[in-house]
Amino acid sequence: MFKTCLTLAFISFLFGTICGQSLPIAVNFQTSYQKQTRSQEGTPGKNYWQNGGKYNIRVNFNPETRELTGSEGIDYYNNSPDTLKKVVFKLYPNLFQAQAMRNVPIAAEDLTKGVTIQTMQLDSINIPEKKRVIRGTNMHITGIRILPGQHVHFDVDFNYTLNKTSFTRTGQVDTGAFMIAYFFPRIAVYDDIDGWNEYPYVGKEEFYNDYCDFRVDITVPGDYAVWATGALQNAANVYQPVILERMKDALASDSVTDIILSADWNNHTVLQNAPTHHWQFEAKNVTDFAFAMSNHYVWKASGVQVDTDRRALANAVYNPAHRSFEPVAGYVHKTMDVISHKKPGVAFPYPHETIFEGLDAMEYPMMVNNLPFEGLEAVQFTIHEVYHTLFPFYVGSNETKYSFMDEGWATYSEFMLLKEMGTVYKDEYDLSSINESAGTDIDMPVMTPTAQLYGAARFSNKDLKPALGFRYLQELLGDEVFYKAVRYYIHQWNGKHPTPYDFFACMNKGAGMNLDWFWQNWYFEKNVPDLGIEQVTANSVVVTRVGAAMLPVHLEITYTDGSKEWISKAVDCWKDGKRRITLSFRKKVAGAKLGNGYDADVNMSNNKRLYQK
């Protein structure tokens, strides 16, 4: 107990607290309260701002050489109260630059010069190379001034070579299929917490981008179809009439239908006859743009009624040789439907969601790149990646620092939406990541910035622990209150950039109760999950919180007459600092067993006990 109190005191000393909140608040977050860009209730403050832009991009991709050449015009809006004396760009393909820092393996054949900036202008004035300082995936433009409220225009010509192997969220899938993401120079986020987001992209950690509007023109050979973020603007110019009619029918149907079959490719009835095609897409108020292309993938789709007056298209695009992909379009449909009407009950916000077969498991706005998973994995990875639509795309949290804010929700969805899919797979999950790493020297609190998480505890602390935290809260609050709180958070922060403190406070307000005791224990502290049965008597069972982590109590009681009873106590049974609880029974107890498949526990040996006189 002394150790726990000392830890809390140390955290409070380091972080400080904000009046009205009991959680420790880091200094850079405290400033946002003082400037009223954020409120203590978790809502955007009266002075909240965020920057953004409009991107007009033209790219040409050659699948033979894998060379991508592009030009872009960026209208950038400085909505901050600050004069920007530099601008930071993200050059994500520089992950493959020979001298770049990385925490993922890259094959020698995929090492390149990275992104070449051929020309760059600010308001039609050339930015010389000496003012473009490139360090890995960050490019600093120095010697400029952008005043508060000012709108400026950048023009950039660029090119790079897409990776053939070493598929890391983007690259060549096979000789006729490509997933192309993070391909254009983009302005980094400048926010009220950290200023410029200068976290380098080194492979494992993900992204943090502003909400922007995109108009993208993609030129590819005439035998390739393209799928992308946003809505296709010139479908009649690229597809043959039969495909257009099937697209229309698919959107109107709740059943999965075929839009492109292998026979269509063989019979040359997919695309208009031309040496090249310009594919034109538009997407408004999204955090990124990605596209995929193939000259042999099939396409299945169905329409989902996501709102009273709006349908969205659920797509699966894949290599027909991989039969395990056949049910995926149905899983996409069901996930979009559940998101819209049940969990959490927020209308799917975009015109489509497309799962494209790639060599990874990665989400992009309206797009997903998934391997041809089989069985239960196919269901879980579909649910997980589609749920990312809400977090971090609709609600734009900072993945580079706090990936638990989106990965926790996506992992939570894997087991909370599974029973909605109508499959034969059991509701079970592997908690070994937590049970093997919790309390070890490499374990960290969930609130640890993502870039500081490594080793066996990484998945545990950014994905699984927060997912279980949401599950335990759902059990405490019940579905109605829990999803009411989640919807409140989503409605406050969709299209904006929430922090973890905004999330915690919104959930408190949405649920109508102060849950800081739980956030503190499960997210801020490095606590060990370990419940045990201390004693079994003829009419009672004593459960002990051996580790400091708060967990729900799920107890199977066996009586002397052979009957059984299942007893549950929500996580708040430990709220007042208790370390043991006594459960009494009228019938005589023969023995007790503690825990279910979703209870983290580092020591299972103390979870069973028989009554002994």
Secondary structure, DSSP 8 states (H G I E B T S, - for coil): -HHHHHHHHHHHHHH-B-TT--SB--HHHHHHHHTTSB-TTSSB-TT----EEEEEEEEEEETTTTEEEEEEEEEEE--SSS-EEEEEEE-GGGGGBTT---SS---GGG-B---EEEEEEETTEE--GGGEEEETTEEEEEEEEE-TT-EEEEEEEEEEE--SSS-SSSEEEETTEEEE-S-S-EE--EETTTEE------SSS------EEEEEEEEEETT-EEEESSEES-HHHHB-HHHHHHHHHHHH-SS-EEEE-HHHHHTT-SB-S-SEEEEEEEEEEES---EEEESS-EEEEEEEEEETTEEEEEEEEE-TT-GGGTTHHHHHHHHHHHHHHTSS-----SSEEEEEE-SSEEEETTEEEE----HHHHHHHHHHHHHTIIIIIIB---TTT-THHHHHHHHHHHHHSGGGGT-S--S----HHHHHHTTSTT---TTS-GGG--TTHHHIIIIIHHHHHHHHHHHHH-HHHHHHHHHHHHHHHBTS---HHHHHHHHHHHHTS--HHHHIIIIIS-----EEEEEE-SSEEEEEE-SSS---EEEEEEETTS-EEEEEE-GGGGTTS-SEEEEE-SS-EEEEEE--TT---S-GGGSEEE---
